[in-house]
Amino acid sequence: MKTQARLLAKYMDSAQSGRIEWIGLRPSRKADIKTVSQVYAKADRGLQGDHSAKRANGSARQITLINAEDIQALSTLLNRSLIDPSILRRNIVISGMSLHAMRYQLLQIGNAIVEVGAHCHPCSRMEKSLGKGTLLAMYGRGGYCAKVIQGGELKIGDEVRVTQLQRELF
């Protein structure tokens, strides 16, 4: 898979930028999502006010990211109008860039820098929230976990862009 890493590295300087479309916080594990227009990302912790920020330092799942385009695709697959992002329980919806190509990359989101990591797989709660077939439709479209490398303020409308090639982990 090193070939794939070299290919991505070759084209990373031409990566499109995106923008923050939506921000949500989970005050506790099963609590309803609270939609906010801005939030502070704490280095090595997560989003201030989100239950993930209460975990021990170093967690790889400090923030969850999902593409707006994947939410649209999921809505289409489930024959629904556009799905409210709060139902999907991710923290940040980003449009205009492929998060799939950004795995293991550093992104500047607002004033913060995050490292995109593992896939954020859907849980069985999605079936309850959106109906039968949701889990399979969402598989591969559940977004990504990210770690806050440098803290900073984020707000809806902020640019999201690659800051540097991180490393070859393929």
C-alpha positions as CSV (number, residue, x, y, z in Angstrom):
1,M,0.0,0.0,0.0
2,K,3.0,2.3,0.0
3,T,2.3,2.9,-3.7
4,Q,-1.1,4.4,-2.7
5,A,0.6,6.7,-0.1
6,R,3.1,7.9,-2.7
7,L,0.3,8.6,-5.2
8,L,-1.7,10.6,-2.6
9,A,1.5,12.5,-1.6
10,K,2.1,13.4,-5.2
11,Y,-1.3,15.1,-5.6
12,M,-1.9,16.4,-2.0
13,D,-0.7,19.9,-2.9
14,S,-3.7,20.1,-5.3
15,A,-6.2,19.0,-2.7
16,Q,-9.4,21.1,-2.7
17,S,-10.3,23.0,0.4
18,G,-13.6,22.6,2.2
19,R,-15.7,24.5,4.7
20,I,-17.5,23.8,8.0
21,E,-21.3,23.4,7.4
22,W,-22.4,22.3,10.8
23,I,-21.1,21.8,14.3
24,G,-22.6,19.6,17.0
25,L,-21.7,18.7,20.6
26,R,-22.6,15.6,22.6
27,P,-22.8,16.7,26.2
28,S,-22.9,13.1,27.4
29,R,-22.7,9.7,25.6
30,K,-26.3,9.2,24.8
31,A,-27.5,12.8,25.1
32,D,-29.2,14.7,22.3
33,I,-26.7,16.6,20.1
34,K,-26.5,20.4,20.7
35,T,-26.0,22.4,17.5
36,V,-23.6,25.3,17.9
37,S,-22.2,27.9,15.5
38,Q,-18.7,28.0,17.0
39,V,-16.6,26.0,19.5
40,Y,-13.1,25.8,20.9
41,A,-11.1,22.7,20.0
42,K,-8.7,21.9,22.9
43,A,-5.3,20.3,22.0
44,D,-5.2,16.6,22.7
45,R,-8.7,16.7,24.2
46,G,-11.5,17.5,21.7
47,L,-14.3,20.0,21.5
48,Q,-15.1,22.1,24.6
49,G,-18.5,21.0,25.8
50,D,-18.4,17.5,24.1
51,H,-18.2,14.4,26.2
52,S,-15.2,13.1,24.2
53,A,-13.1,16.0,25.6
54,K,-13.6,14.5,29.1
55,R,-11.6,11.3,28.1
56,A,-8.0,10.8,28.9
57,N,-5.5,12.8,26.8
58,G,-4.4,11.2,23.6
59,S,-7.7,9.5,22.5
60,A,-7.8,9.1,18.7
61,R,-11.5,9.9,18.7
62,Q,-11.5,13.5,20.0
63,I,-13.5,14.9,17.2
64,T,-15.7,13.2,14.5
65,L,-15.9,14.5,11.0
66,I,-18.3,13.7,8.1
67,N,-18.7,14.9,4.6
68,A,-21.8,16.8,3.7
69,E,-21.7,14.9,0.4
70,D,-21.8,11.6,2.2
71,I,-24.9,12.8,4.2
72,Q,-26.5,13.6,0.8
73,A,-25.6,10.2,-0.6
74,L,-27.0,8.5,2.5
75,S,-30.2,10.4,2.2
76,T,-30.6,9.3,-1.4
77,L,-29.9,5.6,-0.5
78,L,-32.5,5.7,2.2
79,N,-35.1,7.6,0.0
80,R,-35.3,10.4,2.5
81,S,-35.1,14.2,2.4
82,L,-31.7,15.5,3.6
83,I,-30.9,13.9,6.9
84,D,-30.4,16.2,9.9
85,P,-26.7,15.9,10.8
86,S,-27.5,15.7,14.5
87,I,-29.1,12.3,13.9
88,L,-25.7,10.9,12.7
89,R,-24.0,12.1,16.0
90,R,-20.9,13.4,14.4
91,N,-19.3,16.7,15.5
92,I,-18.4,18.5,12.3
93,V,-19.9,18.4,8.8
94,I,-17.5,19.5,6.1
95,S,-18.4,20.2,2.4
96,G,-16.2,20.6,-0.6
97,M,-13.4,18.2,0.1
98,S,-13.1,14.5,0.2
99,L,-12.3,13.4,3.8
100,H,-11.6,9.9,2.3
101,A,-8.4,11.2,0.8
102,M,-7.4,13.0,3.9
103,R,-6.9,10.0,6.2
104,Y,-3.6,10.5,8.2
105,Q,-3.3,14.1,7.0
106,L,-3.2,17.3,9.0
107,L,-6.1,19.6,8.4
108,Q,-6.5,23.2,9.5
109,I,-10.1,23.6,10.5
110,G,-10.7,27.2,11.5
111,N,-7.7,28.1,13.8
112,A,-7.2,24.5,14.9
113,I,-5.1,21.7,13.4
114,V,-6.4,18.1,13.5
115,E,-5.0,14.8,12.3
116,V,-7.6,12.7,10.5
117,G,-7.5,9.0,11.6
118,A,-9.7,6.0,11.7
119,H,-13.1,5.5,10.0
120,C,-16.0,6.4,12.4
121,H,-18.2,3.3,11.8
122,P,-21.9,3.6,12.3
123,C,-23.5,2.1,15.4
124,S,-26.8,0.2,15.8
125,R,-28.4,3.3,17.0
126,M,-28.6,4.5,13.4
127,E,-31.1,1.7,12.6
128,K,-33.3,3.0,15.4
129,S,-33.0,6.6,14.3
130,L,-33.3,6.2,10.6
131,G,-34.8,2.8,10.0
132,K,-34.0,-0.6,8.7
133,G,-31.1,-0.7,6.2
134,T,-29.4,2.4,7.6
135,L,-26.4,0.7,9.1
136,L,-25.4,-0.9,5.8
137,A,-26.2,2.2,3.8
138,M,-24.0,4.2,6.1
139,Y,-21.1,1.8,6.1
140,G,-18.1,3.6,4.4
141,R,-20.0,6.9,4.8
142,G,-19.8,7.3,8.6
143,G,-17.0,9.8,8.6
144,Y,-13.7,9.9,10.4
145,C,-12.2,10.3,13.9
146,A,-9.7,13.0,14.4
147,K,-7.2,14.1,17.0
148,V,-6.7,17.8,17.9
149,I,-3.0,18.6,17.4
150,Q,-3.3,22.4,17.9
151,G,-6.2,24.0,19.7
152,G,-8.2,26.8,18.2
153,E,-11.6,28.3,17.5
154,L,-13.9,26.8,14.9
155,K,-17.0,28.3,13.4
156,I,-19.5,27.5,10.7
157,G,-18.2,28.8,7.4
158,D,-14.5,28.4,8.3
159,E,-12.2,27.0,5.7
160,V,-10.8,23.5,6.0
161,R,-7.6,22.7,4.2
162,V,-4.6,20.4,4.2
163,T,-1.7,21.9,6.2
164,Q,1.1,19.4,5.4
165,L,1.5,15.8,4.4
166,Q,1.6,13.9,7.7
167,R,3.2,10.5,7.1
168,E,2.9,7.3,5.2
169,L,0.9,4.8,7.2
170,F,-0.5,2.7,4.4
